[in-house]
């Protein structure tokens, strides 16, 4: 079930989109502005974002540009919702990195069709782009290989999964509990210090590239992308 985030300041439109997409078997979270969106993004990364352009405070264009400037969200599928119908405004959104646009007022059938199309298209791109990068660190998922400055880096299975999870969630602070659930699983009964031990080992193997893994005191860790 794909997770869709919708940032829209009009409550009636938010409610309509939420109801319609849930009936199409999507998981949906709606937000009224950029502040709510960034808070939600710290908790979970969506599979697709519906982004209104005219928002109070931080505009949709600003949010779009900020997302595309971060490695973790460069490939996040984004559809902009806009009441601005001029070619210039639409082109501006697409040039800033939107994958598609839907003009207001729109029909739910059109919206869901656009969502399915973008998810299919981006899914094909993700299959081709199976390498995760951060600075000199490169992780190839299909070949299960890690290199640092082009040199092989031998990791254990858990170290590989830990690094992969952090690369996917670059610039997001990950608590020890979230890492435990994602890498070790909900049923794992070990202590969270297991994570600290694996982080220490991973840093040793990454050498100078370990500088990209930062400790957030009292919370956990973050992989800081360039």
C-alpha positions as CSV (number, residue, x, y, z in Angstrom):
1,X,0.0,0.0,0.0
2,X,1.6,3.2,-1.2
3,X,1.8,6.1,1.3
4,X,0.6,9.4,-0.1
5,X,1.3,12.8,1.6
6,X,-1.0,15.7,0.7
7,X,-0.2,19.3,1.6
8,X,-3.2,21.4,0.9
9,X,-4.5,24.4,2.9
10,X,-8.1,24.0,1.9
11,X,-9.7,21.7,4.4
12,X,-12.5,20.6,2.1
13,X,-10.1,19.6,-0.6
14,X,-7.9,17.8,1.9
15,X,-10.8,15.8,3.2
16,X,-12.0,14.9,-0.3
17,X,-8.5,13.8,-1.4
18,X,-8.0,11.8,1.8
19,X,-11.3,10.0,1.4
20,X,-10.9,9.4,-2.3
21,X,-7.4,8.0,-2.1
22,X,-8.2,5.7,0.9
23,X,-11.1,4.3,-1.2
24,X,-8.4,3.5,-3.8
25,X,-6.4,1.6,-1.2
26,X,-3.8,4.2,-0.6
27,X,-2.5,5.1,2.8
28,X,-3.0,8.9,3.1
29,X,-1.7,11.6,5.5
30,X,-2.8,15.2,4.9
31,X,-1.2,18.5,6.1
32,X,-2.4,22.1,6.0
33,X,1.0,23.7,5.6
34,X,4.8,23.3,5.3
35,X,5.3,23.1,9.0
36,X,3.0,20.1,9.4
37,X,4.6,18.5,6.3
38,X,8.2,18.8,7.6
39,X,7.1,17.4,11.0
40,X,5.5,14.4,9.3
41,X,8.5,13.9,7.0
42,X,10.7,13.4,10.1
43,X,8.5,10.4,11.1
44,X,8.1,8.7,7.7
45,X,9.0,9.2,4.1
46,X,6.0,8.9,1.7
47,X,5.9,7.1,-1.6
48,X,4.4,10.2,-3.3
49,X,3.7,13.8,-2.4
50,X,0.7,15.9,-3.6
51,X,1.8,19.5,-3.1
52,X,-0.4,22.6,-3.3
53,X,1.5,25.6,-4.7
54,X,-0.4,28.3,-2.9
55,X,0.2,27.6,0.8
56,X,0.3,29.9,3.8
57,X,3.8,30.6,5.1
58,X,6.2,28.5,3.1
59,X,5.0,28.1,-0.5
60,X,4.7,24.9,-2.3
61,X,7.4,26.0,-4.7
62,X,9.8,26.6,-1.8
63,X,9.0,23.2,-0.4
64,X,9.6,21.6,-3.8
65,X,12.9,23.3,-4.3
66,X,14.1,22.4,-0.8
67,X,13.2,18.7,-1.3
68,X,15.0,18.5,-4.6
69,X,18.1,20.0,-3.0
70,X,18.4,17.1,-0.6
71,X,19.8,13.7,-1.7
72,X,17.2,11.8,0.2
73,X,14.3,13.4,-1.7
74,X,15.7,13.9,-5.2
75,X,13.7,11.0,-6.5
76,X,10.6,11.4,-4.3
77,X,7.6,11.5,-6.8
78,X,5.9,14.9,-6.5
79,X,2.7,16.0,-8.2
80,X,1.9,19.7,-7.8
81,X,-1.7,20.9,-7.3
82,X,-2.2,24.3,-8.8
83,X,-4.9,26.9,-9.5
84,X,-2.4,28.7,-11.7
85,X,-3.0,27.5,-15.2
86,X,-0.6,29.6,-17.2
87,X,2.2,27.7,-19.1
88,X,4.8,29.7,-17.3
89,X,3.6,28.7,-13.8
90,X,3.3,25.0,-14.8
91,X,6.7,25.1,-16.5
92,X,8.2,26.7,-13.3
93,X,6.9,23.8,-11.2
94,X,8.2,21.2,-13.6
95,X,11.6,22.9,-13.9
96,X,11.9,22.9,-10.1
97,X,11.5,19.1,-10.1
98,X,7.8,18.2,-10.0
99,X,7.0,14.9,-11.8
100,X,3.5,16.1,-12.9
101,X,0.8,18.6,-12.2
102,X,-2.9,18.7,-11.8
103,X,-5.0,21.8,-12.4
104,X,-7.7,22.9,-9.9
105,X,-10.5,22.2,-10.0
106,X,-9.8,18.5,-10.8
107,X,-11.7,15.3,-10.8
108,X,-10.8,12.4,-8.5
109,X,-10.5,10.0,-11.4
110,X,-8.0,12.3,-13.1
111,X,-6.0,12.7,-9.9
112,X,-5.8,9.0,-9.1
113,X,-4.9,8.2,-12.7
114,X,-2.0,10.7,-12.5
115,X,-0.8,9.2,-9.2
116,X,-0.8,5.7,-10.6
117,X,1.1,6.9,-13.7
118,X,3.7,8.7,-11.7
119,X,4.2,5.8,-9.3
120,X,4.7,3.4,-12.2
121,X,7.1,5.7,-14.0
122,X,9.2,6.4,-10.9
123,X,9.1,2.8,-9.9
124,X,10.7,1.9,-13.2
125,X,13.4,4.5,-12.6
126,X,14.1,3.2,-9.1
127,X,14.7,-0.3,-10.5
128,X,17.3,1.1,-12.8
129,X,18.9,3.4,-10.2
130,X,19.8,0.7,-7.7
131,X,22.8,2.6,-6.2
132,X,22.7,4.7,-3.1
133,X,25.4,7.4,-2.6
134,X,26.7,9.7,0.1
135,X,30.0,11.5,-0.6
136,X,32.5,8.8,-1.4
137,X,30.2,6.0,-0.1
138,X,28.4,4.0,-2.8
139,X,26.1,1.1,-2.0
140,X,24.8,-1.2,-4.8
141,X,21.7,-3.0,-3.7
142,X,21.5,-5.6,-6.5
143,X,25.1,-6.6,-6.2
144,X,25.2,-6.2,-2.5
145,X,28.4,-4.2,-2.7
146,X,29.8,-1.2,-0.9
147,X,32.7,1.0,-2.1
148,X,34.4,4.0,-0.5
149,X,36.3,6.2,-3.0
150,X,35.9,3.3,-5.5
151,X,37.6,0.8,-3.2
152,X,35.6,-2.3,-1.9
153,X,34.4,-2.1,1.7
154,X,33.5,-5.5,3.2
155,X,30.5,-5.3,5.6
156,X,28.5,-7.9,7.5
157,X,24.9,-8.4,6.5
158,X,23.6,-6.2,9.4
159,X,26.2,-3.5,8.7
160,X,25.1,-3.5,5.1
161,X,21.4,-3.2,6.0
162,X,22.2,-0.5,8.6
163,X,24.2,1.5,6.0
164,X,21.4,1.1,3.4
165,X,18.7,2.3,5.8
166,X,20.8,5.4,6.7
167,X,21.5,6.1,3.1
168,X,17.8,5.9,2.2
169,X,17.0,8.3,5.0
170,X,19.8,10.8,4.6
171,X,19.5,14.1,6.6
172,X,16.8,12.5,8.8
173,X,17.6,11.9,12.5
174,X,17.0,8.2,13.1
175,X,16.3,7.2,16.7
176,X,17.8,3.9,18.0
177,X,14.3,2.6,18.3
178,X,13.5,3.3,14.6
179,X,16.8,1.8,13.5
180,X,16.1,-1.3,15.6
181,X,12.6,-1.8,14.1
182,X,13.8,-1.2,10.5
183,X,17.0,-3.2,10.5
184,X,16.5,-5.8,13.3
185,X,12.7,-6.1,13.2
186,X,9.9,-5.6,15.6
187,X,10.4,-9.0,17.2
188,X,14.1,-8.5,18.1
189,X,14.5,-8.4,21.9
190,X,18.1,-7.2,22.1
191,X,19.1,-3.9,23.6
192,X,19.5,-0.7,21.6
193,X,23.3,-0.7,22.4
194,X,23.5,-3.3,19.7
195,X,23.0,-0.4,17.3
196,X,25.9,1.6,18.9
197,X,28.2,-1.4,18.5
198,X,27.3,-1.8,14.8
199,X,27.6,1.9,14.2
200,X,31.1,1.8,15.8
201,X,32.1,-1.1,13.6
202,X,30.6,0.5,10.5
203,X,32.5,3.7,11.1
204,X,35.8,1.8,11.4
205,X,35.3,0.1,8.1
206,X,34.2,3.3,6.3
207,X,37.4,5.1,7.5
208,X,37.4,8.8,6.7
209,X,34.0,8.5,5.1
210,X,32.6,7.8,8.6
211,X,32.4,11.6,9.0
212,X,29.0,11.4,7.2
213,X,27.5,9.4,10.1
214,X,26.8,11.8,13.0
215,X,25.7,11.1,16.5
216,X,22.7,13.1,17.7
217,X,23.1,13.1,21.5
218,X,20.1,11.6,23.3
219,X,18.4,10.6,20.1
220,X,20.3,8.4,17.7
221,X,22.2,9.0,14.4
222,X,21.9,10.8,11.1
223,X,23.6,10.3,7.8
224,X,24.5,13.9,6.6
225,X,24.4,14.0,2.8
226,X,26.3,16.6,0.8
